[in-house]
Structure formats: C-alpha cells, structure tokens
C-alpha cells in the first residue's frame, strides 16, 4: 500500500456571486514510502489547498485521502491533528516560525505535538542544517536562508513519514534555493521521510525524477468546473 493515496478528490469554495467553484478535482495521486515527488503548481492551481487537505488541516468535499493506512476523511479533527503530528512534516513558503521564540525553541515546539521534546535531538538537527551557532537567535535575527534551515529542522523533528513542502525555495535566490533544496532532500532521506513538494521553479522541478503537473492532475477544476 502506498504511503499516500488520493482518489476522486474534490474540493469546492464558494464564489462571491453565488454557487461554488471547483478548486480541486483529482482522480488519483500516490506517493510511496521514501519517494520524493514534485508537483508543478502555479499560483491559483490549488496547491496549498491540496497540501492542507493531505495534512488534515482542511477536509475535501468528497473523495478519499489515505495516509499511512488511515482514511483521513473518516477521522475527527482531533484525530487528524494527532495523525499529522506523527506522520506529517510541513515546510511553508513563508516558514511560519514563531517570532517570539528562538530557533531552538521553534524546533522544540514542533516536537511538542509529536513524541515529545528532545533537547539533544533539537540541537543535533540545528547542527545538521548548519546553524547550531544560531540556536538562541530569534527569527528576526536570522537571514531568510537561516530561517529556511530552522523550518526544515522543525519539519523533520518528529521523524515524519511524509514531508509536505509548499514553494519551499520561493523566498530564496537561485544559489540559496539549490542549497536549501539539497539540504531538505538529504535530511528527509536521513529520517526516511517521503517528500511531496510543490513549486513553479523549473530548476527545482527538474531535480526530481518523479514529477507531475498539478494543472494536468486537476483538469476538471481548471476547465471552468462550477458546482
């Protein structure tokens, strides 16, 4: 069984003038354990909505989302939260670091929702991503690239089965983007996590052997489908 399996997934949002717009209509998508998959997704393609559904933050209108043998659509919100804490790591485009907490504290807070805080592991992760000397720095005291490294450390802190990455290099220049991407992929390999990454950057997409176009997967939604 695949680590992640989506089947007949549909998500609609209300339109200002009434009715609903189909945002996602995906017949099938799967990610195997340890696989690294890239989705080409431009602005408005439903990429963030898709990742949030996989993470259990949003629920689809219909269809199946199976993660690690669990059917997310049949779980309560609290059960989805618990499953996310165990199986999902998430790297957001804007990093979503807590501004009032240090780099180390951001990683530890990420652990708090999983198996529990482990100070030694948090320090080791910051060392692994090359910013051990910035452990006591607040996000505002870090460069964009350093914030990205904290976000990666936090995302893998609970040894997730699947890491979701939403335009993880979108705020970085070309050189830093390639470094961050390599670090992300290497770190996931070390913890055994699969990756589902969404990007519009050709250089990022070309580095993945397994890649799909979200627009093609999502044809019905972008063919004017309205319900």
C-alpha positions as CSV (number, residue, x, y, z in Angstrom):
1,X,0.0,0.0,0.0
2,X,1.2,3.5,-0.9
3,X,2.1,5.8,2.0
4,X,-0.3,8.4,0.5
5,X,-3.2,7.7,-1.8
6,X,-5.7,10.2,-3.1
7,X,-8.7,9.0,-5.0
8,X,-11.5,11.1,-6.6
9,X,-10.7,14.1,-4.5
10,X,-12.9,17.1,-4.9
11,X,-12.8,20.5,-3.1
12,X,-15.1,23.5,-3.8
13,X,-15.0,27.0,-2.5
14,X,-18.0,29.5,-2.5
15,X,-17.9,32.1,-5.3
16,X,-18.7,35.8,-4.4
17,X,-21.5,35.8,-6.9
18,X,-23.0,32.6,-5.6
19,X,-22.5,28.9,-6.4
20,X,-19.3,27.1,-5.9
21,X,-16.0,26.9,-7.8
22,X,-14.3,23.5,-8.1
23,X,-10.7,24.1,-6.8
24,X,-9.5,20.5,-6.8
25,X,-10.7,17.6,-8.8
26,X,-8.0,14.9,-8.8
27,X,-8.8,11.3,-9.8
28,X,-5.6,9.8,-8.4
29,X,-2.3,10.6,-6.8
30,X,0.0,8.4,-4.8
31,X,3.3,8.7,-3.0
32,X,5.3,5.7,-1.9
33,X,7.2,5.5,1.3
34,X,10.5,7.3,0.9
35,X,9.6,8.6,-2.5
36,X,10.4,12.2,-3.5
37,X,7.7,13.7,-5.7
38,X,7.5,17.2,-7.1
39,X,4.2,18.9,-8.3
40,X,4.4,21.8,-10.7
41,X,1.9,24.2,-9.4
42,X,1.4,27.9,-10.4
43,X,-0.5,30.5,-8.3
44,X,-4.2,29.6,-8.2
45,X,-3.7,25.9,-9.1
46,X,-5.0,24.7,-5.7
47,X,-1.5,23.7,-4.4
48,X,-1.8,25.0,-0.9
49,X,-5.4,23.7,-0.6
50,X,-4.1,20.2,-1.7
51,X,-1.3,20.2,0.8
52,X,-3.6,21.3,3.6
53,X,-6.1,18.5,2.8
54,X,-3.3,15.9,2.8
55,X,-2.1,17.4,6.2
56,X,-5.7,17.1,7.6
57,X,-6.0,20.9,8.1
58,X,-8.8,21.0,5.5
59,X,-11.3,18.4,4.5
60,X,-12.4,17.6,1.0
61,X,-16.0,17.7,-0.2
62,X,-15.7,14.2,-1.4
63,X,-13.1,11.5,-2.2
64,X,-10.5,9.5,-0.3
65,X,-7.3,10.6,1.4
66,X,-5.4,7.6,2.8
67,X,-2.2,8.3,4.8
68,X,-0.2,5.5,6.3
69,X,-3.2,3.2,6.2
70,X,-5.6,5.7,7.7
71,X,-8.6,7.3,5.9
72,X,-8.4,10.9,6.8
73,X,-11.9,11.7,5.7
74,X,-13.3,9.4,8.4
75,X,-11.4,10.9,11.2
76,X,-12.4,13.7,13.6
77,X,-10.5,16.9,13.7
78,X,-8.6,15.9,16.8
79,X,-7.7,12.5,15.3
80,X,-6.4,14.2,12.2
81,X,-4.3,16.5,14.4
82,X,-2.8,13.5,16.2
83,X,-2.1,11.7,12.9
84,X,-0.5,14.9,11.5
85,X,1.8,15.2,14.5
86,X,3.0,11.6,14.0
87,X,3.2,11.4,10.2
88,X,3.5,14.8,8.6
89,X,6.2,17.5,8.5
90,X,5.4,20.8,6.7
91,X,7.7,23.4,5.3
92,X,5.7,26.5,4.5
93,X,6.6,29.1,1.8
94,X,6.7,31.8,4.5
95,X,8.4,29.4,7.0
96,X,5.7,30.2,9.8
97,X,8.3,30.4,12.5
98,X,7.0,31.7,15.8
99,X,8.6,35.1,16.1
100,X,8.8,35.3,19.9
101,X,10.8,32.1,20.2
102,X,14.4,31.2,19.4
103,X,15.5,28.8,16.6
104,X,15.9,26.1,19.2
105,X,12.5,26.8,20.8
106,X,10.8,26.6,17.4
107,X,12.2,23.1,16.8
108,X,11.3,22.0,20.3
109,X,7.7,23.4,19.9
110,X,7.4,21.3,16.8
111,X,8.4,18.2,18.8
112,X,5.8,19.0,21.5
113,X,3.0,17.9,19.2
114,X,4.6,14.6,18.4
115,X,6.5,12.1,20.7
116,X,7.7,14.9,23.0
117,X,10.6,17.4,23.2
118,X,14.1,16.1,22.9
119,X,16.7,18.8,23.6
120,X,19.6,16.8,22.3
121,X,17.9,16.0,19.1
122,X,16.8,19.6,18.6
123,X,20.4,20.7,19.0
124,X,21.6,17.9,16.6
125,X,19.1,19.0,14.0
126,X,20.2,22.6,14.1
127,X,23.8,21.4,13.7
128,X,22.7,19.2,10.8
129,X,21.2,22.1,8.9
130,X,24.3,24.2,9.7
131,X,23.0,26.8,12.2
132,X,24.0,25.3,15.6
133,X,25.5,28.7,16.4
134,X,22.2,30.4,15.9
135,X,20.2,28.3,18.4
136,X,19.5,31.2,20.7
137,X,18.6,33.7,17.9
138,X,15.0,34.9,17.2
139,X,13.7,34.6,13.6
140,X,14.1,38.3,13.2
141,X,17.8,37.9,13.9
142,X,18.2,35.3,11.2
143,X,18.7,35.7,7.4
144,X,16.0,34.3,5.1
145,X,18.2,31.3,4.3
146,X,18.8,30.7,8.0
147,X,15.1,30.8,8.7
148,X,14.5,28.3,6.0
149,X,17.0,25.9,7.7
150,X,15.1,26.3,11.0
151,X,11.9,25.4,9.2
152,X,13.5,22.3,7.7
153,X,14.8,21.2,11.1
154,X,11.4,21.7,12.7
155,X,9.6,19.9,9.9
156,X,11.7,16.7,10.4
157,X,11.9,16.9,14.1
158,X,9.3,14.2,14.7
159,X,10.7,11.9,12.0
160,X,7.7,12.2,9.8
161,X,6.6,9.6,7.2
162,X,5.8,12.4,4.7
163,X,7.1,15.9,4.4
164,X,5.0,18.5,2.6
165,X,6.8,21.5,1.1
166,X,4.9,24.5,-0.3
167,X,7.2,26.5,-2.6
168,X,10.0,26.0,0.0
169,X,12.5,27.9,-2.1
170,X,10.2,30.7,-3.2
171,X,11.8,33.3,-1.0
172,X,15.4,32.4,-1.8
173,X,17.7,33.4,-4.6
174,X,18.8,30.8,-7.1
175,X,22.0,29.8,-5.3
176,X,20.4,29.6,-1.8
177,X,17.4,27.8,-3.3
178,X,19.5,24.9,-4.6
179,X,21.4,24.6,-1.3
180,X,18.1,24.6,0.7
181,X,16.6,22.0,-1.7
182,X,19.6,19.7,-1.4
183,X,19.5,20.1,2.4
184,X,15.8,19.4,2.5
185,X,16.1,16.2,0.4
186,X,19.2,14.9,2.2
187,X,17.6,15.5,5.6
188,X,14.4,13.6,4.6
189,X,16.5,10.7,3.3
190,X,18.2,10.5,6.6
191,X,15.0,10.3,8.6
192,X,13.3,8.1,5.9
193,X,10.6,10.6,5.0
194,X,8.9,10.8,1.6
195,X,8.6,14.3,0.1
196,X,5.7,15.9,-1.7
197,X,6.9,19.3,-2.9
198,X,5.0,21.9,-4.9
199,X,6.9,24.5,-6.9
200,X,6.7,26.6,-10.0
201,X,10.5,26.9,-10.3
202,X,11.8,24.8,-13.3
203,X,15.2,24.3,-11.7
204,X,13.6,22.8,-8.6
205,X,11.2,20.7,-10.6
206,X,14.0,19.4,-12.9
207,X,15.9,18.0,-10.0
208,X,13.1,15.4,-9.2
209,X,12.8,12.2,-11.2
210,X,9.2,11.8,-10.1
211,X,7.2,14.9,-11.0
212,X,3.6,15.8,-12.1
213,X,1.8,18.8,-13.2
214,X,-0.9,19.8,-10.7
215,X,-2.8,21.6,-13.5
216,X,-3.0,18.3,-15.5
217,X,-3.9,16.3,-12.5
218,X,-6.6,18.9,-11.7
219,X,-8.0,19.4,-15.2
220,X,-11.7,19.5,-14.3
221,X,-11.1,22.2,-11.7
222,X,-9.4,24.5,-14.2
223,X,-11.7,23.8,-17.1
224,X,-14.3,26.1,-15.5
225,X,-15.9,23.4,-13.4
226,X,-18.5,25.1,-11.1
227,X,-21.0,23.4,-8.7
